Amino acid sequence: MTNDDKAIRTTYFSIVGNTCLALLKGLAGFFGNSYALIADAIESTTDIFSSFLVLLGLKYAKRPADDNHPYGHGRIEPLITFIVVAFLVTSATVIAYESIQHIFTPHKTPKTWTLFVLGAIILWKEISYQIVMKRGRETNSSSLKADAWHHRSDAITSIMAFIGISIAIYFGEGYETADDWAALLASGFILYNSYLIFRPALGEIMDEHMYDDVVAEIREVAKTVDGVIDTEKCFVRKAGMQYYVDLHAAVDGKITVTEGHDISHKLKSALKKQIPEIAQVLIHIEPDE
């Protein structure tokens, strides 16, 4: 199974999970008198739409390179990540606004059984985060990692709701708004996570130097190729789940152009074999001094 297929299958997992949880949270919040749970349901609903966007982006990124897109369609991934972040920021803003409204509106204390619902939700969302993030790292997909953070932020809002409802139930009259304050605090966590998702995607689309580990691996592989004496400049940029590399390789200055050309091809083959995430390598041969 290719990285693209793994990422797409993982996104389907997110969509089904978020749909079920949004319904569960909404019903539990309505019947259990908990706005923190309703806020949680709002976030899960936005997660469904953002996961659909991730799915569409991954399918589009799978398209092969063509005349108009010689480097493929992978750059759609950070663009989708920006939209996912916009969904997160929007949901956090709605949750914060509604929480403030509920803080100043008298309402009943949440039901005790909502804590059991939240406990199950927290466990499931953390498991979902681990699964999706693992796939995101395996496939090198920025949008999949963003989708994973949706699960983690969902778990955080659920933890805040659990704490708020516990306070409201334990202390009783006068503390009915504790879960509303919890929802407000959770919105701050969501905004912070939005930044953590946004920053790497921005670096990717701006071709920032962010891949020291990949550069180090490229240099190590290059040393194993006969004829390559050393490596000089090495630039790496990412498009989708793949890397595009510009590498300067130093060889014996007395060899022929043909021999240098052959070494370049050997180096390119070795890099693509040892580091499958590399889509293209442009090698510049330098005479060793």
N, C-alpha and C positions, 0 to 999 in steps of 0.2 A: 504494500500500500504506500503511495506517495505521500509526501508531507502535505500537499494540497488536499488529498482525500481525508487524511487524518484530521486536519483542521476543520474541514467542512462537516465531518461526522461529529466532531466535538461541539460545533455550533448547534447542530440539531439537538444534542443533549441539553444545551443551555436553554433553548427555546421551550422544549417540553417541560423542563424543570421549573422555569420561571412562570410559565402559564399555570401550572398546578399550584405553585406557591402563592401567586397573586390572588387566585380564587380563595385559597385557604385563609390567607391573611385578611382579606376583605371581609369574609363571612365572620371570622373570629373577632375582628375588630368591631364590626357592627353589632353583633349579638353580645359581645363581651364588654361593651362600653369603653373601648380603648382606642384613642386616636393614634397612639404610637403604632399600633398594629395596622390601622388604616393607612398611616403614612408609609409604613413598610410595604403595604400592598400597592401604593402609588409607585414606589420605587421599582417594585418587581414588574409592574406594568410597563414602565419605561424600559426596563431591562429586556422585555420581550421584543419591543420595536428595535432596540439597539442591536440585539442578537440577530434579528432579521437583516439589518444593515450589514453586520459583519459577514453574514452568510452570503449576501449579494456581492460584497466586496471580494470575498475569497474566491467566489466563482468567476468574477470578472478578472481577477489577478491571474487565474489559471490560463487565460488566453495566451497563445504563443506570440512571440515577437512578429511584427509585420512591418511593412514599409513606413507607416506612420509612427510606429512604436518599436524602434530597433532594439530597445532595452526591455521589451516586454511591457506588461501592464501592472507590474507589482506596486508602482507608486500609488495605486488606488488605496492600498492598505493604510498608510498614515492619514490619508484624507478621510477614510471611514472612521479612523480612530478619533479625529477631530469632532466628527458628528456624534460619536458615542459620548465623548466628553461633554458636548453640548447638552445631550440628554441628561447626563448626570447633574450638570449644573442647574438645569431647569427643574429637575425633580427635587434637588436640594433647596432651591428657592421656594418652590411650592410648599414643601414640607415645613420650612422655616416660617413662611407667612401663615399657614394654617395653624401651626403650633402656637404662635403668638395670639391668634384669634381665639383659640380654645383656652389658653391660659386665663384670659379675661372673661370667659363664658362659664358659668357654673354648670357642672355636669356630674354624673354619677361616678362612683369608684369602679375601676375595672373589675371584672369577674376573676376569681382566683384561678379558674381553669385555663385562662389565657396564658398563664405561665408555662403550663405543660405544652401548649401549642408552640410557644416561643422557643422552648428548650429544644424541641424536635426540629424547628426551622433553623436555629443556630447551627445545630450539628450538621444538617443537610447542606446548608450554604457553605460551611467551611470545607466539607468534603468536595462539594462542587468546585470551590475555588482551587483546591489542590489538584483536582483532575484536569480542569481547564488550563491552569497555569503550567502544569507539567507538559501538556500538549503544546502550549504556546512556546515553551522553551525548546521542546523537541523539534518543532516545525519552524522555529525562528519567526513566528508571526506576531507582529506588534498589535494587530487588531484583536487577535485571540487573547493576548495578554491583557488587553483593555477589557475584554469581555470577562476574563477571570476576576479582574478587580471589581467588576459589577457584583460578582458573587461575594467577594470579601466585604465590600461596602454594605451589602445587604445584611451580612452577618453582623457587622458593627451596629447598624441601626436596630437590629433585633436584640442585640445585647443591651443597648441603651434602653430599649422598650422594656426588656426584662427587669432591668434595675429600677426604672421608673414605676412600673406596675407593682413591683415588690414593695417599694417605699409607700406607694399609695394604699396598698392593702394592709401593710403592717402598722402604719401610723394612723390610718383611718381618716376621720373627718378633718378637713383642712388641708389634706395632702392629695386631694383628687387630681390636681394638675401636675403631679410628679411625672406622669408618663408623657405629658405634653412638653415639659422641660426636657425630658429625655429625647423626644423626637427633635426638638430644637438643637440640642447638642449633637445629635446624629447627623443633622444637616451640615454642621461644620466639618465633621469627619468626611462626609461625602465630597465636599468642596476641596478638602485637602487631597483626597485620593484622586480627584479630577486633575489636579496639578501634576501629581505623580505619573499619571497616564499620559497627559498632554506633553510633558517636557521631552521624553524620548522620541515621541512621534514627530515633534517639531525638529529635533536634531536630525532625524532620519531624512526628512524632506528638505532640510537645509544642507545636507551632506556634511554634517559636522564630523570631526574626528572622534569616533566613539567606540572603535573596535580594536583596541590595543591587543586583546587576546587573540583575535583573528590574525592581526599583523605578525604577532610573535609566532603563531603556528605556521604562517606562510614562510617566514624566514627559516624556520626549522626544516620544513619540507624541502625548501630550495637547496639547503646545504647537502642534501642527500643525492642531488642530481649531478651526474658526471659532467664536468666542464664548467659548472657554476662555482666561482671562487668566493663570491660574496654577494650580498644584496644591498642596494642603496635605498632610494626612495621607494616607499610602498604606501599607496593610497587605497583605502577601501571605502566603498559606499554601498548602501543597502537599498534594494528595491523589492518590496514584498518580503518573501522568505529567502531571497538569494542575494549574494554579494557580487559586486563588480569590482575588479582589482586592476590597478595600474602599478606595475612593478619594474624597477630598474635592477638588472642583474649584471654583475661584473664577471667578465670572462677574460681569458688570455688575449691580449691585444694583437698577438701575432697570428692568430688563426684566420682562416678565410671567412668571407661573408657567408658562404654556404654552411660552413661548420657552425658559425654563430647562429644561423637560422635553425639548424638542426637542434642545437642546445635549447634554443627558445621553445621549440615544439615539445621537447622532452620535459622541460620545466612546466609548461602549460599542462601537459597530460598528467604529470605527477601531482600538481596542485589540485586539479579537478577530481583526481582519483582519491586523494587523501582527505580532501575537504569538499564533500559533495554539494555543500551549500553554495559553492562558487559557480556562478553561471557563466561569466566571461572573465578572461585574463588578458590584459594588454601588456606585453613584455617589451621593454626597451633594453637592448644590449649595450653595455658600457665596457670599454677596454680597462682592464685592471691596471692600476698605477703602482 
